[in-house]
Amino acid sequence: MAERSFKKEVQQLRLGEGAEFHGEGILAITKALLQSGVGYVAGYQGAPISHLMDVLSDAGEILNELGVHFETSASEAAAAATLAASALYPIRGAVTWKSTVGTNVASDALANLASGGVNGGALIIIGEDYGEGSSIMQERSHAFAMKSQVWLLDPRPNLESIVKAVEDGFQLSEASNTPVMLEVRIRACHVHGRFSAKENKRPSFTLAQALENPVRDTNRIVLPPAAFAHEKEKIERRLPAAIRFIKDRELNEMFGGDLENIGIILQGGMYNGVIRALRDVGLADIWGATRVPLYVMNVTYPLIDDEVTAFCKGKDAVLVVEEGQPNYIEQALHAILRKADIATRLFGKDVLPMAGEYTAAVLSKGVADFLSAAAPGALPDNVRATNNPPITTHEDVAALAGVVPARPAGFCVGCPERPIFSAMKLVEKELGPHHVAADIGCHLFSILPPFNIGATTMGYGLGPASASAFNVKARKRPIAMIGDGGFWHNGLTSGIGNAVFNQHDGVVMVVDNYYASATGGQDVPSSRAENKTRSTQHPITAAVKGVGATWVRQIDRTYDVAKMRDTLKEALTTGEAGPKIIVASSECMLNKQRRTKPLFDTAVKDGRRVVRERFGVDEDVCTGDHACIRLSGCPSLSVKRGADPLKDDPVAAIDNSCVGCGNCGEVADAAVLCPSFYRADVIYNPGKFDRFKASLRKAVIGFLQRRRDRARISFPQPVKA
Amino acid sequence: MAVLAMGGQGGGVLMDWVVALAESEGWIAQATSVPGVAQRTGATVYYVEMIKRRTDGRYPVLSLMPSPGHVDIVVGAELMEAGRAIQRGFVTPERTTLITSSHRSFAVEEKTGLGDSIADSGKVFQAAGSAAKRFLAFDMAALAEQTGSAISAVLFGALAGSGVLPFSRQTYEATIRASGVSPERSLRGFSAGYDAATAAGNKRTVVAPADPKRIETLDPIGHADFDALLEDARNRFPTGAHAMLAAGLRRVVDYQDIAYGREYLSLVADFLPLERNSDAELVKNAAKYIAVAMAYDDVIRVADLKTRAKRFERVRNEVGPSPDAIVNTVEFMHPRIREVVGTLPARFGLWMERRPRLMAALDRFVNKGRRVRTTTVRWFMLLYMLGGLRRFRRSMLRHRQEVAHRDAWLRAARAATQSDYALGVEILKLRRLVKGYSDTHARGLSKFDRALNAAISVQGRSDAAEWVRRLHRSALMDEEGVALDGTIKTIESFAKEVPVRASAP
């Protein structure tokens, strides 16, 4: 079960002809797939396309009605391979993942698919995680399109255009027998907008029909000599067919303007940003009317030479707005203009930065610089010579530089992964620092304060593999991290199988929190939940033993910091050969709270006896050293400036977001920190026996307390400043 | 309109409401965000643009990210997030209304420091005053808690109350109802936010809240012996030190007894003849840190604090359950043999301490984590008796050690003050480095000793006080004392050149 339920959004998938859809970009794409008569959808979750997967998971009923097969793939490679169903059969298929990371994983299958070509429309929806908020390396998917010769769509970032691109993509794919990539940037995936819906369509040819009437064609299989023929076919037949289709259907758009001697060529996805930049210099309005002619490439690969030359002819200067690097499009445009012998000056990554996201501010500056150089007469005076310094140069604002703290993402309140790293910190104190190979997932937050654990990350599920070289005799062993998501993605073979086979002596810590949590809490094979449509509850320990691991420890409550510490210590010091595998399991707190909180509230309301655990700090016992925070970092474990004039430093305090996981108490105990922490067990709707015990205790304890209070001087409540 | 929030604060809910609000009024709204991993407690920006629909059916081209200088409303769900918005240039004096909650949710870097690393909120208030066209700030986290709603609801109310958007209060409320996210509670939060925003009116600036330290007085409390101490303090000490003396007296008498209070006053009085400052800087610091040193944290103190009736009451209030719920508490304690030996009569304790093998053997029995159920009669009695040992404290090993250590420090401070007033004050302040329990305490104590020795070694230099301040700062930089050792090395390097009198405390 994903962390968000899309029951409400799913209803929008049913909208019929002419109805208005309001919602997120990624949901609009989902609806567009159904409108296009898609036969199957597969993919691997990850921001920003997780919601596409989650909404389809919740849309079982509609998919059944339409006869659409939906699959949560084991990896992006598995998702890409799924498109093989469209290689020979006239079935439309779509797959999706986070890019470029997912495209990297998928590229083997993609290259095979692209070589043989497709019969049914094959659409690859890639959520481009680039720029602010991105969690991955900054690269372009563009290169994959070029190297495998698949076509790349980059539509304008409004729902109408994106939805149209889905339908266009399928048709382009079918017309050119080539898979098509649809690139959607992160902001466009999450944009809330509207479009006019169409009726959903059942696939015209179904997977069942294909299974019952199998066909084969050795010409479509990647094996010499067919493989050589494929390469020629790509250039001689499929590319021209694609160019023809793109021109005929006018997939790229021109927007007029009276400043005919200049122009801007842009990726579709940059359109809104460019209009914003033109508005800043008074050359466009919010309704899209522009004085500068625009050539909007909703298809960024292949380029259409005729359209480019037609647009540039007669212009003095043209700006290319192309986000990311290398500047493939700009280079190609130079070649096109050179070959056509057109002298138009091309601006691009000289006025715009070579690398980095094209934010509003960056585009605004780049466009203004282009215009100052190419058409200064078109600019208003205040842009040409501004004497209004930005507010960020004001001394009060500049003074914030050392004040506003960085706030990177971190472990949630009560996260079960936190105690694992607290334990690692304690082991570090005893045995010294170790080389820690980190992996992708929430657990990668360990590299940040307060833990500062982890040296490298080499890709999803590749934590153990990235410690492979450290398989030599030494006084210390390497520690490799891997999450349950990465484990099932590929880590079982690339990490565990590899380590067993090569007789690796290192430690592997498998962080098992019952879900693929970082991507939104999707189920994986080892999830503990009952899932009606997937087979779950396959233990990780059984899998690692299955590939030959012998030193395997299962820890069922990661919050037991002392046990975590001792197990890790044992793994680092045991004489046993082969990989030492610790599976540390506790449910993702975010998902657990979503699951149990409503149940708890109902129980309290219904008068059933339930116990809630909450932690607290005795303010007068705490001395304000913050060692507990340095070993925890829980958002609910914070500090407060106390009223005590004798204390210089803020004391620890636990706020109301505490979920009572117990980590802070366990850490205080395991690290022998201090006795300030307490756990309060609140018994709601106590039973008769509870009440009896409580009243007895109250009598005895109350008597003693009153006795001592009488002997004590009672100070009046002091005045607050 | 830009909303800056931390993951999990409901920035997304607020954004959805704003979009629904605009659409319900026939406007076109577009919103986007880059949540990604930032959903996990990181800083996130949500961005909304809205415009009146045109009659010809043409759609606007709206931006997907805020552009400095073009943002009408900036909403901060936490004070430093508002600061971040100002820093990024989203808030400009020509057009931006800045609405923010003034509460703080501390970032990891603010919490992990050994001393006080909390960022200066005043700077954000000052910057907001300069950068915003209009600035609205109040504690929305508190309002959310009072109304049982979320901060997003209070913010939505503040937005309505600010009147920046041309929509009526009823439309806002209808939006909440239609969204179905626990509407009753959200409406309460909305209403609180609305009222607070309208009450704030059109003021351009808001003043940052003051420091929460309480000020105590030497007024009699109606206890003859204690009042005698108070009167003594009033008569003998300069007014500037009165508040601190009052706090100190309370602490040490509460810690031990009236006689301990007298001892305290006499220790502070030793600094009286050395006072040269009209604000009584020296005596004030002596009053503060002597109290801290005298009321050192030991097993007896912890047991006493944990068993008090007031503490039971406070825990109940903090966890805030319904009146008929039962609250049981569990303490996380981890005693070691050292703590046990500390409570033995001094001579016997010393005898034990000199036998490390015996200590190690006994430690194996004592040294383990214990879950102390203070609300059960058995555990309560044990803690209660431990707390009662306070009568014998003066004869215990730990006390003897603390007194010897304390007196050496005070001697050093007095000796320094003779020739260098500022140095004496700084030496007193070094006491701040001693805190925590077990290993943390040992680490702090060792830092204190190292810093004190170094402080004594710079005595006689004209910049001695500045060096001690530097020792103090560097001691708070890291847990292990690496930075402190660096500073000490620097001092040693020049101390070799200028011979100074070396004396151990």
Chai-1 contact restraints between the chains, C-beta under 6 A:
chainA,res_idxA,chainB,res_idxB,connection_type,confidence,min_distance_angstrom,max_distance_angstrom,comment,restraint_id
A,A47,B,G36,contact,1.0,0.0,6.0,A-B,restraint_1
A,E132,B,V34,contact,1.0,0.0,6.0,A-B,restraint_2
A,G133,B,V34,contact,1.0,0.0,6.0,A-B,restraint_3
A,G133,B,G36,contact,1.0,0.0,6.0,A-B,restraint_4
A,G133,B,A38,contact,1.0,0.0,6.0,A-B,restraint_5
A,S135,B,G36,contact,1.0,0.0,6.0,A-B,restraint_6
A,S135,B,V37,contact,1.0,0.0,6.0,A-B,restraint_7
A,I186,B,V34,contact,1.0,0.0,6.0,A-B,restraint_8
A,R187,B,T32,contact,1.0,0.0,6.0,A-B,restraint_9
A,R187,B,L64,contact,1.0,0.0,6.0,A-B,restraint_10
A,H190,B,T32,contact,1.0,0.0,6.0,A-B,restraint_11
A,H190,B,S33,contact,1.0,0.0,6.0,A-B,restraint_12
A,V191,B,T32,contact,1.0,0.0,6.0,A-B,restraint_13
A,H192,B,V19,contact,1.0,0.0,6.0,A-B,restraint_14
A,H192,B,A31,contact,1.0,0.0,6.0,A-B,restraint_15
A,G193,B,Q30,contact,1.0,0.0,6.0,A-B,restraint_16
A,N272,B,V61,contact,1.0,0.0,6.0,A-B,restraint_17
A,N272,B,S63,contact,1.0,0.0,6.0,A-B,restraint_18
A,N272,B,L64,contact,1.0,0.0,6.0,A-B,restraint_19
A,I275,B,V61,contact,1.0,0.0,6.0,A-B,restraint_20
A,R276,B,S63,contact,1.0,0.0,6.0,A-B,restraint_21
A,I286,B,P60,contact,1.0,0.0,6.0,A-B,restraint_22
A,W287,B,R58,contact,1.0,0.0,6.0,A-B,restraint_23
A,W287,B,P60,contact,1.0,0.0,6.0,A-B,restraint_24
A,G288,B,V61,contact,1.0,0.0,6.0,A-B,restraint_25
A,T359,B,M65,contact,1.0,0.0,6.0,A-B,restraint_26
A,A360,B,M65,contact,1.0,0.0,6.0,A-B,restraint_27
A,A360,B,S67,contact,1.0,0.0,6.0,A-B,restraint_28
A,A361,B,P68,contact,1.0,0.0,6.0,A-B,restraint_29
A,P390,B,G89,contact,1.0,0.0,6.0,A-B,restraint_30
A,I391,B,G89,contact,1.0,0.0,6.0,A-B,restraint_31
A,I391,B,T92,contact,1.0,0.0,6.0,A-B,restraint_32
A,I391,B,A131,contact,1.0,0.0,6.0,A-B,restraint_33
A,T392,B,G89,contact,1.0,0.0,6.0,A-B,restraint_34
A,H394,B,S130,contact,1.0,0.0,6.0,A-B,restraint_35
A,D396,B,Q126,contact,1.0,0.0,6.0,A-B,restraint_36
A,D396,B,A127,contact,1.0,0.0,6.0,A-B,restraint_37
A,D396,B,S130,contact,1.0,0.0,6.0,A-B,restraint_38
A,V397,B,I86,contact,1.0,0.0,6.0,A-B,restraint_39
A,V397,B,A127,contact,1.0,0.0,6.0,A-B,restraint_40
A,V397,B,A131,contact,1.0,0.0,6.0,A-B,restraint_41
A,A399,B,K123,contact,1.0,0.0,6.0,A-B,restraint_42
A,L400,B,G83,contact,1.0,0.0,6.0,A-B,restraint_43
A,L400,B,Q87,contact,1.0,0.0,6.0,A-B,restraint_44
A,L400,B,A127,contact,1.0,0.0,6.0,A-B,restraint_45
A,V403,B,A119,contact,1.0,0.0,6.0,A-B,restraint_46
A,V403,B,D120,contact,1.0,0.0,6.0,A-B,restraint_47
A,V403,B,K123,contact,1.0,0.0,6.0,A-B,restraint_48
A,V404,B,M80,contact,1.0,0.0,6.0,A-B,restraint_49
A,V404,B,G83,contact,1.0,0.0,6.0,A-B,restraint_50
A,V404,B,R84,contact,1.0,0.0,6.0,A-B,restraint_51
A,V404,B,Q87,contact,1.0,0.0,6.0,A-B,restraint_52
A,P405,B,A107,contact,1.0,0.0,6.0,A-B,restraint_53
A,P405,B,E109,contact,1.0,0.0,6.0,A-B,restraint_54
A,P405,B,E110,contact,1.0,0.0,6.0,A-B,restraint_55
A,P405,B,A119,contact,1.0,0.0,6.0,A-B,restraint_56
A,R407,B,G42,contact,1.0,0.0,6.0,A-B,restraint_57
A,R407,B,A43,contact,1.0,0.0,6.0,A-B,restraint_58
A,R407,B,A107,contact,1.0,0.0,6.0,A-B,restraint_59
A,P408,B,G42,contact,1.0,0.0,6.0,A-B,restraint_60
A,A409,B,V37,contact,1.0,0.0,6.0,A-B,restraint_61
A,A409,B,A38,contact,1.0,0.0,6.0,A-B,restraint_62
A,A409,B,R40,contact,1.0,0.0,6.0,A-B,restraint_63
A,A409,B,T41,contact,1.0,0.0,6.0,A-B,restraint_64
A,A409,B,G42,contact,1.0,0.0,6.0,A-B,restraint_65
A,G410,B,T41,contact,1.0,0.0,6.0,A-B,restraint_66
A,C412,B,R40,contact,1.0,0.0,6.0,A-B,restraint_67
A,P449,B,V108,contact,1.0,0.0,6.0,A-B,restraint_68
A,P450,B,V108,contact,1.0,0.0,6.0,A-B,restraint_69
A,P450,B,T112,contact,1.0,0.0,6.0,A-B,restraint_70
A,R614,B,V319,contact,1.0,0.0,6.0,A-B,restraint_71
A,G616,B,E318,contact,1.0,0.0,6.0,A-B,restraint_72
A,D620,B,L305,contact,1.0,0.0,6.0,A-B,restraint_73
A,V621,B,V302,contact,1.0,0.0,6.0,A-B,restraint_74
A,V621,B,L305,contact,1.0,0.0,6.0,A-B,restraint_75
A,T623,B,K435,contact,1.0,0.0,6.0,A-B,restraint_76
A,T623,B,G436,contact,1.0,0.0,6.0,A-B,restraint_77
A,D625,B,K435,contact,1.0,0.0,6.0,A-B,restraint_78
A,D625,B,G436,contact,1.0,0.0,6.0,A-B,restraint_79
A,D625,B,T440,contact,1.0,0.0,6.0,A-B,restraint_80
A,H626,B,T112,contact,1.0,0.0,6.0,A-B,restraint_81
A,A627,B,T440,contact,1.0,0.0,6.0,A-B,restraint_82
A,I629,B,K111,contact,1.0,0.0,6.0,A-B,restraint_83
A,I629,B,T112,contact,1.0,0.0,6.0,A-B,restraint_84
A,R630,B,T112,contact,1.0,0.0,6.0,A-B,restraint_85
A,G633,B,V108,contact,1.0,0.0,6.0,A-B,restraint_86
A,P635,B,T41,contact,1.0,0.0,6.0,A-B,restraint_87
A,S638,B,F106,contact,1.0,0.0,6.0,A-B,restraint_88
A,S638,B,K111,contact,1.0,0.0,6.0,A-B,restraint_89
A,V639,B,F106,contact,1.0,0.0,6.0,A-B,restraint_90
A,V639,B,K111,contact,1.0,0.0,6.0,A-B,restraint_91
A,R641,B,P212,contact,1.0,0.0,6.0,A-B,restraint_92
A,A643,B,P212,contact,1.0,0.0,6.0,A-B,restraint_93
A,A643,B,R214,contact,1.0,0.0,6.0,A-B,restraint_94
A,P645,B,K213,contact,1.0,0.0,6.0,A-B,restraint_95
A,P645,B,A247,contact,1.0,0.0,6.0,A-B,restraint_96
A,L646,B,A247,contact,1.0,0.0,6.0,A-B,restraint_97
A,L646,B,K288,contact,1.0,0.0,6.0,A-B,restraint_98
A,L646,B,A291,contact,1.0,0.0,6.0,A-B,restraint_99
A,L646,B,V292,contact,1.0,0.0,6.0,A-B,restraint_100
A,D648,B,R432,contact,1.0,0.0,6.0,A-B,restraint_101
A,D649,B,G115,contact,1.0,0.0,6.0,A-B,restraint_102
A,D649,B,D116,contact,1.0,0.0,6.0,A-B,restraint_103
A,P650,B,D116,contact,1.0,0.0,6.0,A-B,restraint_104
A,G665,B,F332,contact,1.0,0.0,6.0,A-B,restraint_105
A,A668,B,F332,contact,1.0,0.0,6.0,A-B,restraint_106
A,D669,B,F332,contact,1.0,0.0,6.0,A-B,restraint_107
A,D669,B,H334,contact,1.0,0.0,6.0,A-B,restraint_108
A,D669,B,G369,contact,1.0,0.0,6.0,A-B,restraint_109
A,V672,B,H334,contact,1.0,0.0,6.0,A-B,restraint_110
A,V672,B,S438,contact,1.0,0.0,6.0,A-B,restraint_111
A,C674,B,Y437,contact,1.0,0.0,6.0,A-B,restraint_112
A,P675,B,V302,contact,1.0,0.0,6.0,A-B,restraint_113
A,P675,B,M333,contact,1.0,0.0,6.0,A-B,restraint_114
A,F677,B,F332,contact,1.0,0.0,6.0,A-B,restraint_115
A,Y678,B,T329,contact,1.0,0.0,6.0,A-B,restraint_116
A,Y678,B,E331,contact,1.0,0.0,6.0,A-B,restraint_117
A,R679,B,V330,contact,1.0,0.0,6.0,A-B,restraint_118
A,A680,B,V315,contact,1.0,0.0,6.0,A-B,restraint_119
A,A680,B,V319,contact,1.0,0.0,6.0,A-B,restraint_120
A,A680,B,V327,contact,1.0,0.0,6.0,A-B,restraint_121
A,A680,B,T329,contact,1.0,0.0,6.0,A-B,restraint_122
A,D681,B,N328,contact,1.0,0.0,6.0,A-B,restraint_123
A,V682,B,V319,contact,1.0,0.0,6.0,A-B,restraint_124
A,V682,B,P321,contact,1.0,0.0,6.0,A-B,restraint_125
A,V682,B,A325,contact,1.0,0.0,6.0,A-B,restraint_126
A,V682,B,V327,contact,1.0,0.0,6.0,A-B,restraint_127
A,I683,B,A325,contact,1.0,0.0,6.0,A-B,restraint_128
A,I683,B,I326,contact,1.0,0.0,6.0,A-B,restraint_129
A,Y684,B,A325,contact,1.0,0.0,6.0,A-B,restraint_130
A,P686,B,I326,contact,1.0,0.0,6.0,A-B,restraint_131
A,D690,B,I326,contact,1.0,0.0,6.0,A-B,restraint_132
A,A694,B,I326,contact,1.0,0.0,6.0,A-B,restraint_133
A,R697,B,V377,contact,1.0,0.0,6.0,A-B,restraint_134
A,V700,B,V377,contact,1.0,0.0,6.0,A-B,restraint_135
A,I701,B,F380,contact,1.0,0.0,6.0,A-B,restraint_136
A,L704,B,Y384,contact,1.0,0.0,6.0,A-B,restraint_137
A,Q705,B,A309,contact,1.0,0.0,6.0,A-B,restraint_138
A,I713,B,H223,contact,1.0,0.0,6.0,A-B,restraint_139
A,I713,B,F226,contact,1.0,0.0,6.0,A-B,restraint_140
A,F715,B,R250,contact,1.0,0.0,6.0,A-B,restraint_141
A,P716,B,I221,contact,1.0,0.0,6.0,A-B,restraint_142
A,P718,B,R214,contact,1.0,0.0,6.0,A-B,restraint_143
A,P718,B,E216,contact,1.0,0.0,6.0,A-B,restraint_144
A,K720,B,R214,contact,1.0,0.0,6.0,A-B,restraint_145
A,A721,B,K213,contact,1.0,0.0,6.0,A-B,restraint_146
A,A721,B,R214,contact,1.0,0.0,6.0,A-B,restraint_147
A,A721,B,I215,contact,1.0,0.0,6.0,A-B,restraint_148
